[in-house]
Structures are given as structure tokens and as C-alpha cells.
Amino acid sequence: MKQKQTNFGILLVILVAAFALRMLDIKNADSVLSAMLGILMILGIFLLASELFQNYTAGLISAYFTAFSYWATSFSQTGFEIFALSTITIFSFYFLFRGLRLRKLHDFIISGFIFGLGFYAYATFCFFLLMLATFIALLVIINKKFLINHWKHIFVFIIATFISAASTLFGFLPANTGNNISSPELLFYVRLLNPVIIILFLMGFFYIIIKFLHVSWHHIKKRDVGQKIHVYIFLLLWLFLPVYLKIKFDLTTVLPAIMIVSVIPILWIIKKYHSFGHAFRIFITSSLFAIFMFIGIYDVIRYLIFLQNS
């Protein structure tokens, strides 16, 4: 409870400070606020990944990947609205999954309140709105007891979202949904990432597809809904939905999902680590050290070269 209050308090203070500074129209405020929200997004990815995998190691690695990402660093200089949307949705999803696990009303209230702030942010928020609705609908379909167990939680989430977004809700949808059609290619954005992240992401991506199919088949045969199927559906929707619906998006829209999925191969190695022989463990340790060093150095040098040439 104390940790939850601390997380929400940090988020609320920074968001209030961010919007206050922006409204005051202070010189270079957007750059300062983008950096603040970028740092907050890293914290959010740590919390969300830790919650999804129930593993703090997953959160730490995801946060590390994001912190040294070239694109996260670049957008932190200019992308206030983009980072505001990413930060809002990440924290909202964190409290949502925490609420689904603990079944506490206050987690859904906080999640809904934060989610409502997305209506004030970037136009791409319509994607997250549709993604969340699809996610809940799929959970209802695969689990007949979901509505029985969570109807109160869904209700307070909707009410909290409406209260948070009330002042802009009716003016937001007509003004922005008409400009969100494009032909994005997820693979185009993936190719722009660190080459090691690309490899890890593709491995993790195929892993969750295989596990999703396996869990789905198990559900069909035995009518047993595994807890992890929620995570697989969530991540696949985050990656596939914008491409399938041809919704205009930028890299930061899917960047958190890419970083979280990229952690999966490393988590698998860590899980199997003690089953390996001594010599192979030394090789694995050395390889992981080299991977983390490369990720930490490659994009920093790439960003410095970009600054020098710009």
C-alpha cells in the first residue's frame, strides 16, 4: 500500500508540475518537461514490466533498455506530448494489472484517473482507448467469470476515467480521430532500434506467440484460463493493433511494448542459468555482460553523432 501511494504521488506531482509549467509558457519548458516525463516513463516501464512478469529483474532490464534507447533520448528533447501520452498509459496499465491481480478498487480508481488524462495528450491516444476496450472484451470472452469478478472494478475505472477527462471528453474525439489514418509499418520502426534489441525483441515476440497459442489450445481443451494469457493478449494487442487498424503512430507508442518483450529471452536464460554447466555459465555471464555494455554504449554514441551532425 505504501509503495502504491509513493508511485502515484510521484506521478501526480510530476504531471501537475509538467502541465503547470507548460501553461505558464516558460522558455524551453517543453524540453525540460520532455526530459522529466522521459525519466518518469522509465520508472513506469520498470513498474509495468515487473507487474506483468511478477519479476523485478524484468522491470530493471526493461528500464535499462529504455534508458539507453536512442529514440527515447531523442524524443526526450522535443517530444513533450508524445512522452506525456506514453507515461500516462504506462502508469495506467500498471495500476490496471495490479488491480486485476489484487482485486482492489483503489487500483482501478487510480488507473482510470490516470487513463483519463490521456484525453488531454497526443491524438494517438485513440489507439490506447481501442486497445484497452479490445483487451477487456477478449478477457470477457475467454473467461466467463471475468465480469462476475470484476464488474465493480470496471465500473469504477470508467467513472474515474470520465471524471478525469470530463472537461475535454466531448471536444476530443471529433477533433482528433479524423487525422489518425496512415500506413505504419511496425517493422520499419523496429529496424531503427539497437541491433541487439532487434534480435532480443524478435526472439521474445515469437516466444509470446508460441506461448499464446499453447495457452489458448490448453484453454480450448481443458477450459482452464491461465493467468499469463492476460499478459500475452495485452502485449500482442499493443504490437499488432496499430498496424492492423492502420492507425498513425510513432515509435514511442509501441516502444514500451518492444522493450518489455525484448526482456523475455534474457529472463529465460536467467531462469535456466543454474541448469547449465560451469563453463557454459561463464560463457553466458560474459555474453550478457557484453550485451548490456553494447546496449549502453551503442545508442549513446549514435545519439552524440546525431547531435554533432545536426
N, C-alpha and C positions, 0 to 999 in steps of 0.2 A: 504493500500500500504506500509506504513511504517513497519507494523508488518510483512508482507510478506518478505520485504527486510531484516529485522532483522533475521527472521528464516533461510533464505537462507544464509545469511552471517555467522551465527553461524555454520551451517552445512559445508559450504565451508572451513572455517578456520580450523575446527577440522579434516576434511577429508584430507586436504592438509598437516597439521601437522602430521597426522597419517601415511600417506604414506611416507612422508619425513623421519620421524624417523625410519620407517621400512627399508627404502633403506639404511640408514646410519648404519644399523645393530648394534644399540646400545644395550648393555646388558639389559635384561629384558624388552626390548621395547614392545614385544608382550603383556605382562601382563598389562603394562601401557596403551597401545593403546586399549586393550580389555575393560579395565575399562572406558576409555574415550568414546568409542563407545557404551558401555552399558548405560552410562548416556545419551548419545545423542539419543539412541533408546527409552528410557523412554520419553524424550521430544517429539520424533516423534510419539509415541503411543498416547500421550496426544493430539497432534495436529490432528492426523488422526481420533481418536475416536470422538473428538469434531466436526470435519468436517462431518463425516458420520452421526452422530445423531443430528448435529446442536445444541449441548448442551455441555457447558464447564464442567458440572458436570460429564458427561460420560467420558470426557477426563481425568479429575482428578482421578476418580476412576480406570480407566484402567491403568493409570500411577502408581497409588498406588499399584495395584495388581502386576504389572510387577516389580516394585522396590523391593518388598519383596519376589519375587518368588525365590525359592531355585535354580532353574535351570538357571535363569538369573544371579544370583550371582555367581554360579559355572562357567558358561561359560565366565563370565567377567574376570576370572583369566587366561584363556588359549585360549579362542575362538576368536582370532582376526578376522580371515577370516569369521567365522560364523556371528559374530556381525556386521562386515562390510557389509555383504550382507543384513542382516535384517534392518540395519539402512538405507542403500541406498534405498531399496524397500519401506520401510515405508514412507520416505520423498517423494519419487517419487509418491506414491499413494496419499499422502496428497495433493500435488500440482495438481495432475490429477483431483481429485474430486473437488478441489477448482476451477479448470478451467472449469469443466463441469457445476458447479453452476453459476459462474460469467461470463463464456464465454470470458475470457481474454487470448490473445495469449501468454503473458509473462508467465502465469502459466504453459502452456503446454511446452514452451521452457525450463523452469526450470525443470519441471517433466521429460522431455525427456533427458536433460543433465544428471540429477542425475541417471536416469534409465540406461543410457549408461555405467555408472561407474560399474554397476553390472557385466559387462563382464570381469572386472579385478578381481572379487572376487571369492567366492566359486562356485564350479561346479553346485550346486543345483540351480543356477540362471536360468538354462534352464526351471525349473518349473515356475518361475515367468514370464518368457518370454511367455510361453504357456498359462499361466493363464490370462495374460493381453490380448493376442490375442483372446482367447475364450470369455473374458468379452466384448470386443469391438464387436466381431461378434454377440453375443447374444443381445447386445443393438441395433445393426443394424436390427436384425430380428424382435424384439418386437416393435421397434419404427421406422416407415418408414421415419420420418423426421430427424432421428439422423444424417445421413450422410449429409443431406442438411444443418443442423445447425452447424455441427462440422467438415466438411471435411478439412477446413483450419487448425483447431486445431490439427487434426490427422496428417496432413501433416507436420506441424512444429514440432510436437512431434517426428515423425520418423526422420526428418532431424537432430534435436538436439541430438537424441539418436545415430545416425550414426556418427556425428561429435565427440561426446564424446567417442565412442567406436572404432573409426576408426583404431587406432594403434594396436588393438588386435582382432578385429572382425573376421577376416578371419582365424586366428590361433586358436581361442577359441573353435568354435563348433566341429571340428573334434577331438580335443584333449580331450574333456570332456564328450560329450554326451554318449560315449560308456560305461562309468562307473557309470551310474545313475540308473541302473535297480536293483531293490530289491523287497522285500515283506514287506513293512512297515505296521504297524497297528496303526492307529490314537488312538484307544482306549488304546493301550499299553502305549503310551506317556501320555494320559490323566490320567491314573491310577497313574502316578508318581507325579502328582500335589498335591497341598494342598487339603485336602478333602472338604473344604468349596468351593474352586474354582471349584472342580469337580461338586458339586451339582449345583452351580450357572451356570456353563457352560452348563450342560445338560438341565437345565430349559431354558436358553437362546437359546440353539440350537434347541429345539423343538418349541420354540416360533417363531423363524425366519422361520422354515419350514412351520408352520401353516400359518404365515402371508404371506409367499411367495406363497403358494397355494391359499390363499384367494385373494391376489392381482392379481395373474395370472388368476384366474377364472373371476374376475371383468374385467380384460383386454379382455378376450375372449368374454364376454357378451356385454360389452359396448365400446370396442376398446379404452379404456382410459388407458394411461400409467401413473401410479403413480410414483412420484419421488423416493419413498422408494424402489421400486422394484430394482433399481440400487444397493442399499446397500445390499439387501437380496441376489441378484445374486453374488455380489462381495464376501461376507462373505462365502457363500456356496461353491463357487469355491475354495476359499482359504483352506477350510477344506476338501472338497471331492476330488479335482482333484489329489493331490499326491497319495492318496490311490487308486483311480480308475485306474490311469495310472501306478501304481506300480513304481513310481519314488522314488529313495532313498532320504530320507530327515531326518533331525534331529529335535529335539523339537523346536529349535529356528525358524525353517521355519514356523511353524504353531502357535507358542507361542503368537505372537501379535493378531492373529485372536481369539484364545482361550480367551485371556484376554478381548478383546473388546466384544465378545459375552457374557462373564460372567457378564458384567455390566448390561445387559438388564433387568434381574429380579429386580435389585436394582432401576433402572430407573422407572420401572413400579410401584414399591412401593412408590417412591418419588412422582410420578405423582398422585397417589391415596391417598396420605397421609392425605390431609385435608378433605377427604370424610369419614375418619374413626372417630369413637367416641373418646372421650378424653382418656379413659382408654386404648383403643387399640393403640392409638398413642404413649402413654407412653411405651407400650409393644414393639411396632415397633422400637421406638428410642433406647430402651435398647438392643434389638436384633441386630440392625445394629451396635451399639457401640461394642457389644461383637464380632460380625463377623469381624469388622475391626481390633479389638485388636488381635483376634485369628490369622488372616492372617498375621499381622505384627510380631507376636511373634513366631508362629509355625515354619515357614521356617527359621527364624534366628537361633533358637535353633537347628533345623535339620542340618543347614549348619555348625554350631560350633561343633556339634557332629561328623559330617563327617570329619572336619579338625583334630579333636582330634584323630580319628581312622585311619587317613591316614598317 
